[in-house]
């Protein structure tokens, strides 16, 4: 059993204890080249959000099983406050760019992302989103555009790049063009007139329209849509087991490639709860994200040469813990 380096960025001591055996195993593993890489993007998660989740979960999280901690700078070059696309462009492409950038440099020219590099090397690739496939944290790993609202371009790149497995909500973004944002959002026939579902089918994808269909898949390329538009948060009915199970399914599918795989998976629900100042919901969503991290770490425990990375992308709204009751799993926060 070997875990090749598990790194929770913006995590901290006290979430969980790590024994000496785990540390030594991780040190030895870092001497090797990973065959499989699992990147978990914890959208909106900073130290306070992790701590709130740990307290709400009785004092421990799966992320505490990780043996290395680091800090990173992913800020845009043109703005003091970045956003998810620019921060995740730094993660996906290895460059700092302008605010809003989706896989492009300061000159808006495309920069190769890690999924494109993996495809060139014959490595299996996957994206799993707890919400839509066009979330700001996801799109730099698949697309190249000036901003995240260019969803026609971004969804085309899911088809053209050929990522092997992608699971998430937002089927209507693939079949239609979008006008507006949020409650004012409407869908119209695609301006480019492309039939992305037909193109995916021609390329051998299994096109699935619900989690009930998706979870039956045992092998092959998957375009799995969990909802036409978006998923609800946990308070509004999302199944807490769904996202962790999606991650496990993707790992089972991608690991069938003998050359290895790269999986990027993300959850944005902590980010939304933090922006809305909903502490209790934030705790529930942090624990749910941590369940998915647990699935990734369990996989790494059973498979040699697997690297698990957890990264914030970025912290939302400046959350600070100002009080609480650890024994009763209560947290008081301000933003």
VOLO-474192 format. One line per 10 residues: number of its first residue (from 1); their letters; for each residue x, y, z of N, C-alpha, C. Coordinates in steps of 0.001 Angstrom, whole numbers. Example, Ala and Ser with C-alpha at 12.3 -4.5 7.8 and 13.67 -1.06 7.14 Angstrom:
<pts>
1) AS) 13190/-5690/7800/12300/-4500/7800/13200/-3300/7800 ~ 12850/-2250/7080/13670/-1060/7140/12900/30/7870;
</pts>
This chain:
<pts>
1) XXXXXXXXXX) 857/-1190/0/0/0/0/889/1234/0 ~ 690/2112/-1010/1541/3289/-1110/737/4483/-1600 ~ 820/5581/-882/235/6835/-1316/1362/7718/-1804 ~ 1281/8150/-3040/2337/8998/-3573/2014/10447/-3312 ~ 2340/10896/-2091/2237/12302/-1783/830/12853/-1797 ~ 279/13081/-651/-1032/13699/-546/-858/15090/31 ~ -1278/16118/-704/-939/17477/-322/-2198/18322/-167 ~ -2630/18666/1042/-3767/19566/1175/-3314/21022/1249 ~ -3456/21773/167/-3098/23178/205/-4075/23924/1103 ~ -3564/24847/1876/-4342/25622/2817/-5018/24754/3867;
11) XXXXXXXXXX) -4458/23602/4137/-4909/22801/5270/-4033/23149/6458 ~ -4226/22469/7569/-3532/22888/8769/-3469/21754/9761 ~ -2558/21862/10728/-2439/20848/11750/-3667/20791/12626 ~ -3963/19605/13128/-5067/19455/14052/-6327/18886/13445 ~ -6408/18767/12113/-7584/18158/11498/-7612/16669/11849 ~ -6492/16055/11811/-6383/14630/12072/-4928/14343/12400 ~ -4672/13258/13058/-3296/12868/13331/-2758/12031/12179 ~ -1482/12163/11875/-822/11374/10839/294/10596/11506 ~ 237/9274/11389/1240/8475/12093/2545/8411/11308 ~ 3603/7956/11980/4942/7923/11388/4999/7028/10160;
21) XXXXXXXXXX) 4234/5964/10170/4234/5037/9033/3705/5724/7778 ~ 2643/6524/7932/2101/7261/6801/3125/8249/6245 ~ 3810/8938/7146/4795/9930/6715/5931/9263/5955 ~ 6437/8155/6462/7538/7464/5794/7107/6926/4439 ~ 5898/6384/4367/5401/5865/3107/5316/6981/2074 ~ 4857/8159/2505/4741/9274/1591/6109/9772/1137 ~ 7084/9795/2044/8440/10207/1660/9019/9277/605 ~ 8812/7982/796/9326/7016/-164/8632/7168/-1512 ~ 7331/7430/-1447/6562/7549/-2675/6987/8753/-3500 ~ 7405/9841/-2838/7818/11030/-3570/9081/10798/-4392;
31) XXXXXXXXXX) 9792/9727/-4121/10972/9394/-4922/10575/8785/-6259 ~ 9298/8428/-6417/8812/7802/-7635/8048/8810/-8488 ~ 7777/8402/-9725/6939/9193/-10613/5525/8642/-10544 ~ 4537/9474/-10273/3176/8950/-10144/2625/8452/-11475 ~ 1916/7363/-11414/1208/6839/-12578/-161/7496/-12688 ~ -788/7715/-11549/-2123/8301/-11490/-2080/9581/-10665 ~ -2824/10597/-11117/-2915/11854/-10382/-4385/12200/-10183 ~ -4747/12475/-8944/-6104/12909/-8604/-5991/14308/-8016 ~ -6579/15281/-8678/-6594/16659/-8197/-8002/17004/-7746 ~ -8148/17340/-6466/-9439/17748/-5905/-9411/19255/-5703;
41) XXXXXXXXXX) -10314/19955/-6387/-10412/21400/-6237/-11513/21723/-5242 ~ -11109/22335/-4133/-12041/22700/-3072/-12374/24173/-3217 ~ -13350/24462/-4038/-13670/25849/-4376/-14163/26602/-3138 ~ -13528/27733/-2860/-13910/28566/-1732/-13329/28163/-399 ~ -12491/27126/-392/-11996/26572/874/-10685/27223/1297 ~ -10730/27878/2455/-9531/28350/3125/-9436/27678/4485 ~ -8536/28141/5314/-8322/27510/6616/-9602/27511/7452 ~ -10330/28618/7466/-11537/28701/8293/-12593/27704/7846 ~ -12749/27530/6536/-13739/26585/6033/-13361/25152/6402 ~ -12072/24825/6291/-11629/23476/6695/-11882/23266/8189;
51) XXXXXXXXXX) -11542/24264/8984/-11710/24133/10428/-13187/23978/10800 ~ -14052/24747/10143/-15489/24625/10411/-15986/23225/10071 ~ -15532/22702/8936/-15930/21356/8557/-15457/20310/9543 ~ -14223/20464/10013/-13677/19508/10983/-14462/19530/12285 ~ -14773/20718/12777/-15548/20826/14016/-16938/20224/13824 ~ -17559/20523/12697/-18882/19978/12419/-18893/18481/12239 ~ -17732/17914/11921/-17620/16463/11721/-17069/15752/12954 ~ -17066/16433/14087/-16604/15792/15315/-15110/15871/15540 ~ -14425/16760/14814/-13008/16991/15083/-12044/16432/14075 ~ -12521/15704/13062/-11587/15122/12092/-12189/15137/10699;
61) XXXXXXXXXX) -11302/15138/9711/-11676/15051/8312/-10718/14102/7601 ~ -11149/13561/6476/-10270/12715/5678/-9036/13466/5203 ~ -9198/14773/4946/-8059/15545/4463/-6905/15512/5475 ~ -7214/15243/6745/-6174/15130/7751/-5311/13899/7595 ~ -5705/12957/6745/-4879/11788/6451/-3697/12133/5558 ~ -3707/13312/4985/-2657/13702/4051/-1411/14116/4820 ~ -269/13869/4220/987/13964/4950/1842/15180/4601 ~ 1450/15949/3606/2213/17131/3229/1263/18312/3074 ~ 1742/19484/3440/967/20711/3314/1804/21755/2604 ~ 1183/22513/1725/1919/23550/1012/1072/24776/787;
71) XXXXXXXXXX) 1713/25837/330/1039/27077/-46/1365/27372/-1502 ~ 455/28074/-2162/688/28401/-3564/126/29786/-3849 ~ 630/30399/-4899/115/31688/-5344/-441/31511/-6754 ~ -1727/31819/-6915/-2385/31630/-8213/-3077/32906/-8671 ~ -2672/34032/-8110/-3355/35296/-8353/-3227/35748/-9803 ~ -4231/36488/-10325/-4090/37096/-11649/-3079/38227/-11615 ~ -2602/38589/-12778/-1566/39617/-12856/-2132/41028/-12956 ~ -3425/41145/-13202/-3987/42461/-13484/-5021/42928/-12469 ~ -5217/42156/-11391/-6290/42505/-10479/-5949/41989/-9088 ~ -6223/42795/-8073/-5914/42376/-6705/-6750/41176/-6294;
81) XXXXXXXXXX) -8013/41164/-6683/-8916/40053/-6355/-9146/39209/-7596 ~ -8744/37977/-7544/-8946/37093/-8669/-10319/36455/-8650 ~ -10497/35462/-9485/-11730/34686/-9526/-11368/33233/-9828 ~ -12362/32374/-9777/-12093/30947/-9957/-11420/30640/-11295 ~ -11872/31201/-12430/-11199/30870/-13693/-9716/31241/-13718 ~ -9374/32435/-13234/-7966/32838/-13293/-7112/32019/-12323 ~ -7619/31777/-11124/-6867/30957/-10180/-6663/29544/-10731 ~ -7699/28990/-11338/-7590/27606/-11815/-6877/27507/-13153 ~ -6786/28617/-13891/-5892/28638/-15050/-4449/28446/-14600 ~ -4106/29051/-13456/-2760/28843/-12911/-2529/27372/-12575;
91) XXXXXXXXXX) -3536/26705/-12022/-3405/25293/-11680/-3389/24412/-12917 ~ -4258/24695/-13872/-4405/23833/-15042/-3293/24017/-16059 ~ -2808/25257/-16187/-1863/25587/-17265/-487/26013/-16775 ~ -372/26301/-15479/929/26666/-14942/1339/28100/-15197 ~ 367/28975/-15460/690/30389/-15688/-259/31270/-14890 ~ 184/32459/-14551/-705/33495/-14022/-1166/34346/-15190 ~ -2445/34656/-15234/-3000/35408/-16352/-3893/36529/-15829 ~ -4830/36977/-16658/-5700/38069/-16239/-6960/37530/-15563 ~ -7636/38399/-14821/-8872/38008/-14171/-9878/37553/-15219 ~ -10536/36437/-14944/-11511/35882/-15882/-10942/34923/-16897;
101) XXXXXXXXXX) -9622/34839/-17000/-8992/34011/-18023/-9370/32544/-17864 ~ -9680/31907/-18979/-9965/30471/-19003/-8950/29808/-19927 ~ -7852/29350/-19359/-6851/28627/-20142/-6161/29461/-21202 ~ -6061/30767/-20958/-5357/31648/-21894/-4388/32533/-21126 ~ -3405/33065/-21853/-2443/33972/-21252/-2951/35406/-21245 ~ -2078/36318/-20859/-2455/37732/-20823/-2856/38248/-22201 ~ -2364/37600/-23266/-2699/38006/-24635/-3918/37267/-25170 ~ -4593/36491/-24297/-5788/35712/-24652/-5511/34589/-25647 ~ -4242/34243/-25807/-3912/33089/-26643/-3942/31815/-25785 ~ -4429/30694/-26351/-4535/29455/-25574/-3200/28983/-25025;
111) XXXXXXXXXX) -3241/28463/-23806/-2082/27837/-23170/-2470/26389/-22861 ~ -1617/25469/-23242/-1942/24048/-23083/-2195/23714/-21619 ~ -3262/22961/-21367/-3580/22564/-20003/-3148/21125/-19730 ~ -3250/20717/-18492/-2738/19420/-18083/-3510/18260/-18719 ~ -4800/18448/-18991/-5558/17378/-19647/-5089/17203/-21082 ~ -4806/18293/-21765/-4273/18187/-23128/-2909/17508/-23128 ~ -2081/17828/-22148/-782/17163/-22036/-946/15672/-21770 ~ -1885/15327/-20900/-2123/13925/-20579/-2619/13166/-21798 ~ -3519/13777/-22581/-4021/13114/-23785/-2890/12836/-24762 ~ -1970/13778/-24893/-830/13580/-25792/43/12406/-25350;
121) XXXXXXXXXX) 86/12160/-24036/904/11078/-23492/154/9744/-23443 ~ -1093/9725/-23900/-1871/8498/-23886/-2443/8134/-22537 ~ -2504/9126/-21638/-3023/8907/-20287/-4519/9191/-20281 ~ -5296/8380/-19591/-6730/8608/-19475/-6996/9881/-18691 ~ -8087/10564/-19011/-8405/11835/-18359/-9879/11881/-17961 ~ -10146/12608/-16875/-11513/12727/-16422/-11778/14019/-15669 ~ -13030/14462/-15704/-13507/15609/-14933/-14807/15204/-14262 ~ -14882/15414/-12953/-16111/15172/-12200/-16436/16443/-11437 ~ -17648/16952/-11624/-18074/18167/-10943/-19270/17873/-10068 ~ -19253/18384/-8834/-20415/18237/-7961/-21592/19055/-8464;
131) XXXXXXXXXX) -21302/20082/-9260/-22366/20888/-9857/-22198/20856/-11376 ~ -22118/21982/-12054/-22093/21953/-13514/-20683/21720/-14051 ~ -20642/21258/-15283/-19366/21053/-15970/-18778/22362/-16481 ~ -19522/23458/-16374/-19019/24757/-16827/-18752/25700/-15650 ~ -18544/25142/-14458/-18139/25958/-13311/-16804/26633/-13593 ~ -16609/27789/-12989/-15379/28541/-13215/-14125/27789/-12840 ~ -14210/26917/-11830/-13038/26143/-11426/-12720/25028/-12408 ~ -13738/24540/-13114/-13539/23402/-14023/-12996/23804/-15387 ~ -13516/24912/-15912/-13323/25170/-17338/-11876/25397/-17775 ~ -10962/25919/-16937/-9586/26036/-17421/-8910/24695/-17696;
141) XXXXXXXXXX) -9470/23617/-17165/-8899/22302/-17415/-9361/21700/-18734 ~ -10305/22352/-19371/-10818/21823/-20639/-10853/22865/-21738 ~ -11004/24155/-21376/-11280/25169/-22377/-10255/26273/-22476 ~ -10427/27088/-23518/-9591/28263/-23756/-10512/29383/-24241 ~ -10767/30357/-23386/-11626/31467/-23780/-11309/32686/-22908 ~ -11778/33840/-23328/-11503/35070/-22598/-12200/35114/-21248 ~ -13370/34445/-21152/-14081/34417/-19886/-14992/33196/-19826 ~ -15451/32860/-18633/-16205/31636/-18392/-17600/31656/-18992 ~ -18118/32839/-19358/-19459/32936/-19900/-19538/32498/-21359 ~ -18417/32242/-21981/-18395/31793/-23378/-18619/30281/-23414;
151) XXXXXXXXXX) -19807/29875/-22978/-20064/28445/-22769/-20166/27656/-24077 ~ -20534/28313/-25181/-20529/27597/-26463/-19126/27096/-26779 ~ -18137/27970/-26638/-16751/27579/-26904/-16281/26501/-25931 ~ -16630/26658/-24669/-16131/25746/-23640/-16705/24346/-23821 ~ -17998/24234/-24086/-18589/22911/-24250/-18071/22215/-25508 ~ -17800/22972/-26565/-17184/22397/-27757/-15847/21748/-27414 ~ -15115/22366/-26501/-13792/21855/-26169/-13851/20552/-25376 ~ -14972/20289/-24670/-15150/18960/-24085/-15150/17902/-25184 ~ -15792/18214/-26302/-15859/17275/-27419/-14517/17180/-28129 ~ -13931/18326/-28447/-12712/18343/-29255/-11494/17825/-28506;
161) XXXXXXXXXX) -11406/18094/-27208/-10260/17624/-26423/-10313/16118/-26226 ~ -11515/15566/-26098/-11636/14112/-25966/-11379/13595/-24573 ~ -11699/14394/-23532/-11558/13896/-22170/-12399/12633/-22042 ~ -11842/11568/-21462/-12466/10242/-21532/-13742/10112/-20713 ~ -13759/10715/-19542/-14910/10614/-18647/-15222/12003/-18123 ~ -16438/12476/-18326/-16844/13707/-17654/-18265/13545/-17131 ~ -18409/13929/-15862/-19657/13741/-15133/-19994/15035/-14411 ~ -21197/15504/-14585/-21635/16715/-13903/-22944/17216/-14496 ~ -23481/18261/-13918/-24727/18854/-14401/-24445/19828/-15540 ~ -25536/20285/-16162/-25402/21294/-17204/-25546/20778/-18617;
171) XXXXXXXXXX) -26355/19744/-18827/-26555/19199/-20172/-27042/20271/-21141 ~ -27869/21191/-20658/-28425/22220/-21538/-27359/23165/-22083 ~ -26232/23295/-21398/-25146/24119/-21922/-24510/23479/-23154 ~ -24647/22163/-23287/-24094/21439/-24438/-25060/21448/-25614 ~ -26344/21499/-25347/-27340/21429/-26416/-27840/22796/-26858 ~ -27578/23818/-26051/-28110/25152/-26337/-27067/26231/-26087 ~ -27342/27413/-26607/-26592/28614/-26245/-27296/29276/-25065 ~ -26530/30002/-24259/-27053/30606/-23033/-27082/32117/-23174 ~ -28163/32694/-22709/-28270/34145/-22634/-28509/34533/-21177 ~ -27778/35536/-20702/-27952/35992/-19333/-27202/35135/-18338;
181) XXXXXXXXXX) -27457/35423/-17065/-26738/34742/-15988/-27652/34630/-14777 ~ -27532/33535/-14027/-28311/33355/-12809/-29796/33215/-13112 ~ -30648/33855/-12297/-32098/33728/-12476/-32581/34221/-13841 ~ -31807/35118/-14471/-32200/35657/-15778/-31718/34796/-16940 ~ -31081/33668/-16658/-30486/32840/-17701/-31566/32158/-18539 ~ -31419/32210/-19856/-32326/31525/-20770/-31506/30730/-21776 ~ -32136/29726/-22368/-31448/28875/-23342/-32104/29022/-24709 ~ -31259/29109/-25740/-31697/29239/-27123/-30971/28202/-27968 ~ -31411/27956/-29213/-30665/27032/-30077/-29205/27461/-30202 ~ -28297/26488/-30271/-26869/26812/-30343/-26580/27713/-31530;
191) XXXXXXXXXX) -25851/28784/-31253/-25517/29732/-32313/-24618/29096/-33370 ~ -23750/28151/-32948/-22842/27509/-33905/-23472/26333/-34629 ~ -24711/25985/-34259/-25492/24918/-34884/-24835/23536/-34773 ~ -23867/23379/-33885/-23221/22076/-33727/-24078/21140/-32871 ~ -24114/19893/-33261/-24819/18853/-32518/-23791/18118/-31665 ~ -23515/18661/-30469/-22455/18091/-29650/-22799/16675/-29185 ~ -24062/16396/-28919/-24433/15049/-28496/-24185/14046/-29620 ~ -24515/14445/-30844/-24244/13584/-31988/-22755/13359/-32194 ~ -21974/14414/-32000/-20522/14281/-32165/-19933/13378/-31090 ~ -20420/13508/-29866/-19937/12639/-28794/-20277/11178/-29091;
201) XXXXXXXXXX) -21477/10943/-29561/-21885/9577/-29878/-21000/8991/-30969 ~ -20681/9798/-31997/-19802/9333/-33070/-18413/8994/-32557 ~ -17999/9665/-31495/-16675/9416/-30927/-16683/8274/-29909 ~ -17805/7611/-29763/-17859/6433/-28918/-18230/6665/-27468 ~ -18747/7841/-27156/-19156/8123/-25779/-20509/7488/-25470 ~ -20630/7010/-24241/-21934/6672/-23705/-22526/7963/-23141 ~ -23638/8421/-23712/-24256/9661/-23287/-25384/9317/-22326 ~ -25247/9767/-21105/-26161/9376/-20035/-26781/10617/-19405 ~ -28050/10521/-19034/-28818/11712/-18690/-29270/11764/-17241 ~ -28770/10906/-16396/-29106/10931/-14973/-28066/10119/-14216;
211) XXXXXXXXXX) -27993/10364/-12903/-27076/9601/-12077/-27466/8127/-12064 ~ -28762/7842/-12129/-29216/6447/-12162/-28656/5718/-13367 ~ -28572/6390/-14514/-27967/5793/-15707/-26455/5720/-15584 ~ -25853/6803/-15106/-24393/6879/-15058/-23802/5778/-14189 ~ -24404/5524/-13035/-23793/4591/-12088/-23858/3137/-12541 ~ -24533/2862/-13653/-24572/1503/-14191/-23373/1199/-15089 ~ -22614/2221/-15474/-21522/2057/-16432/-20361/1301/-15799 ~ -19775/392/-16562/-18649/-412/-16072/-17343/-115/-16802 ~ -17427/429/-18016/-16214/701/-18788/-16553/1658/-19923 ~ -15509/2149/-20595/-15699/2978/-21769/-15711/4474/-21484;
221) XXXXXXXXXX) -15923/5233/-22561/-15949/6690/-22481/-17338/7157/-22059 ~ -17382/8142/-21181/-18644/8549/-20571/-18826/10059/-20642 ~ -19996/10472/-21154/-20479/11842/-21020/-21720/11751/-20152 ~ -21546/11987/-18860/-22625/11769/-17902/-23178/13073/-17365 ~ -24469/13298/-17577/-25105/14541/-17150/-26064/14251/-15991 ~ -25819/14901/-14870/-26614/14656/-13662/-27836/15556/-13562 ~ -27892/16597/-14398/-29059/17489/-14417/-28987/18341/-15686 ~ -30136/18809/-16124/-30163/19664/-17312/-29412/20969/-17088 ~ -29541/21535/-15883/-28931/22843/-15624/-27939/22770/-14470 ~ -28403/22594/-13246/-27486/22571/-12108/-28053/21731/-10978;
231) XXXXXXXXXX) -27178/21379/-10033/-27572/20580/-8880/-27944/21492/-7713 ~ -28865/21055/-6864/-29184/21830/-5663/-28128/21614/-4582 ~ -28123/22482/-3565/-27233/22226/-2434/-27850/21150/-1538 ~ -27137/20783/-492/-27609/19700/369/-28906/20045/1087 ~ -29078/21305/1438/-30308/21711/2122/-31523/21643/1206 ~ -31290/21671/-90/-32390/21652/-1054/-32518/20321/-1785 ~ -31933/19263/-1206/-32252/17938/-1704/-31179/17156/-2421 ~ -29962/17682/-2572/-28929/16883/-3227/-28557/15685/-2368 ~ -28437/14524/-2956/-28062/13305/-2233/-26615/13421/-1780 ~ -26325/13358/-482/-24945/13513/-11/-24007/12404/-474;
241) XXXXXXXXXX) -24554/11265/-873/-23705/10162/-1336/-23343/10273/-2813 ~ -24030/11125/-3529/-23889/11169/-4977/-22496/11598/-5433 ~ -22010/12725/-4927/-20704/13220/-5375/-19569/12254/-5022 ~ -19471/11752/-3791/-18406/10769/-3516/-18495/9540/-4412 ~ -19704/9092/-4721/-19868/7925/-5582/-19478/8234/-7021 ~ -19715/9457/-7463/-19274/9869/-8801/-17753/9790/-8901 ~ -17074/10244/-7864/-15609/10186/-7854/-15133/8740/-7905 ~ -15732/7875/-7110/-15344/6466/-7116/-15573/5826/-8478 ~ -16697/6137/-9104/-16975/5580/-10427/-15944/6033/-11443 ~ -15628/7323/-11447/-14624/7830/-12386/-13274/7152/-12170;
251) XXXXXXXXXX) -12893/6950/-10921/-11621/6278/-10629/-11624/4852/-11162 ~ -12729/4152/-11004/-12818/2784/-11508/-12716/2742/-13033 ~ -13343/3697/-13710/-13295/3730/-15173/-11905/4109/-15676 ~ -11331/5158/-15110/-10050/5664/-15600/-8896/4716/-15295 ~ -8977/3999/-14192/-7877/3108/-13805/-7762/1895/-14715 ~ -8691/1731/-15640/-8592/633/-16605/-7557/907/-17687 ~ -7056/2151/-17749/-5994/2509/-18686/-4647/2113/-18083 ~ -3904/1264/-18747/-2644/747/-18203/-1567/1817/-18081 ~ -1714/2927/-18797/-715/3995/-18737/-973/4970/-17592 ~ -2119/4830/-16915/-2441/5730/-15823/-3477/6755/-16212;
261) XXXXXXXXXX) -3764/7673/-15286/-4817/8650/-15539/-4577/9941/-14778 ~ -5277/10986/-15240/-5394/12250/-14513/-6874/12531/-14326 ~ -7297/12690/-13071/-8674/13055/-12758/-8683/14376/-12010 ~ -9474/15321/-12517/-9739/16558/-11794/-11188/16511/-11334 ~ -11398/16702/-10049/-12755/16752/-9529/-12918/17968/-8635 ~ -14100/18568/-8672/-14285/19816/-7940/-15665/19886/-7300 ~ -15717/20623/-6193/-16990/20962/-5569/-17021/22458/-5319 ~ -18112/23090/-5731/-18245/24548/-5572/-19252/24936/-4500 ~ -19842/23954/-3818/-20936/24282/-2906/-20466/24961/-1623 ~ -19248/24690/-1165/-18712/25435/-24/-18553/26903/-401;
271) XXXXXXXXXX) -18071/27142/-1597/-17894/28505/-2090/-19218/29268/-2059 ~ -20268/28647/-2559/-21569/29320/-2603/-22101/29584/-1193 ~ -21972/28573/-310/-22451/28755/1071/-21670/29856/1781 ~ -20367/29927/1513/-19536/30945/2140/-19914/32336/1645 ~ -20116/32490/346/-20531/33785/-196/-21865/34241/391 ~ -22735/33283/690/-24057/33614/1223/-24087/33668/2745 ~ -22928/33437/3399/-22858/33536/4848/-23658/32477/5583 ~ -23791/31304/5011/-24577/30215/5613/-23646/29203/6266 ~ -23361/29401/7544/-22365/28586/8238/-22772/27115/8317 ~ -24006/26853/8718/-24433/25458/8868/-24388/24713/7541;
281) XXXXXXXXXX) -24810/25367/6468/-24754/24740/5150/-23304/24540/4718 ~ -22472/25525/4977/-21053/25407/4644/-20442/24167/5295 ~ -20752/23929/6549/-20208/22772/7264/-20658/21474/6593 ~ -21936/21402/6251/-22448/20199/5582/-21739/19972/4248 ~ -21555/21044/3491/-20927/20914/2181/-19436/20582/2307 ~ -18760/21135/3321/-17348/20806/3541/-17190/19328/3880 ~ -18073/18802/4698/-18018/17376/5059/-18285/16516/3827 ~ -19222/16960/2977/-19517/16210/1760/-18328/16187/810 ~ -17681/17337/650/-16452/17386/-138/-15410/16453/446 ~ -15287/16439/1757/-14290/15599/2406/-14590/14113/2208;
291) XXXXXXXXXX) -15857/13756/2072/-16205/12371/1753/-15595/11969/413 ~ -15642/12872/-567/-15045/12597/-1870/-13527/12495/-1764 ~ -12922/13362/-944/-11480/13267/-705/-11142/11912/-106 ~ -11984/11428/791/-11777/10115/1367/-11768/9017/314 ~ -12656/9122/-681/-12677/8126/-1755/-11361/8152/-2538 ~ -10846/9356/-2795/-9575/9471/-3508/-8425/8866/-2700 ~ -8404/9139/-1400/-7337/8606/-550/-7460/7095/-387 ~ -8678/6586/-315/-8870/5133/-245/-8328/4463/-1503 ~ -8581/5080/-2662/-8051/4553/-3919/-6526/4543/-3890 ~ -5942/5659/-3416/-4482/5755/-3363/-3884/4736/-2408;
301) XXXXXXXXXX) -4580/4421/-1330/-4094/3408/-395/-3993/2037/-1050 ~ -4832/1793/-2058/-4888/474/-2691/-4104/387/-3997 ~ -3673/1528/-4510/-2981/1548/-5804/-1652/2296/-5669 ~ -583/1656/-6056/730/2287/-5990/822/3419/-7011 ~ 1741/4320/-6742/2044/5414/-7670/835/6302/-7949 ~ 74/6620/-6925/-1054/7535/-7068/-799/8775/-6219 ~ -874/9918/-6855/-691/11205/-6193/-2048/11864/-6000 ~ -2353/12264/-4785/-3588/12983/-4485/-3238/14396/-4035 ~ -3838/15364/-4700/-3621/16773/-4362/-4977/17416/-4081 ~ -5065/18158/-2991/-6269/18940/-2692/-5868/20408/-2693;
311) XXXXXXXXXX) -6547/21212/-3503/-6175/22620/-3633/-7392/23513/-3485 ~ -7238/24629/-2780/-8285/25636/-2715/-8303/26468/-3976 ~ -9520/27017/-4342/-9564/27680/-5644/-10594/28800/-5806 ~ -10457/29910/-5194/-9751/30331/-3995/-10728/30474/-2834 ~ -10250/30910/-1684/-11110/31109/-503/-12199/32150/-799 ~ -13396/31896/-215/-14537/32763/-514/-14891/33677/645 ~ -14875/34980/396/-15511/35997/1244/-14811/36293/2562 ~ -13609/35790/2799/-12875/36144/4011/-13510/35633/5284 ~ -13823/34353/5321/-14474/33766/6490/-13530/33739/7690 ~ -14040/34106/8858/-13293/34061/10111/-14149/33387/11174;
321) XXXXXXXXXX) -13552/32467/11928/-14269/31830/13032/-14106/32691/14278 ~ -15225/33103/14880/-15172/34012/16028/-15718/33370/17304 ~ -16181/32134/17206/-16704/31467/18395/-17296/30128/18022 ~ -17775/29420/19027/-18391/28130/18758/-18358/27228/19962 ~ -18748/25989/19741/-18793/24969/20785/-18327/23673/20161 ~ -17066/23306/20398/-16485/22140/19741/-17214/20862/20135 ~ -17547/20717/21417/-18201/19492/21865/-19551/19301/21195 ~ -20255/20385/20955/-21572/20306/20319/-21521/20589/18811 ~ -20311/20648/18275/-20092/20773/16828/-20734/22041/16264 ~ -20600/23144/16983/-21162/24412/16561/-20054/25407/16236;
331) XXXXX) -20292/26214/15224/-19326/27219/14793/-20037/28543/14581 ~ -19412/29621/15053/-19905/30972/14753/-18886/31643/13840 ~ -19344/32162/12728/-18435/32733/11733/-18889/34117/11301 ~ -17931/34896/10859/-18198/36189/10247/-17428/36302/8941 ~ -17961/37134/8047/-17307/37346/6764/-17050/38823/6531;
</pts>
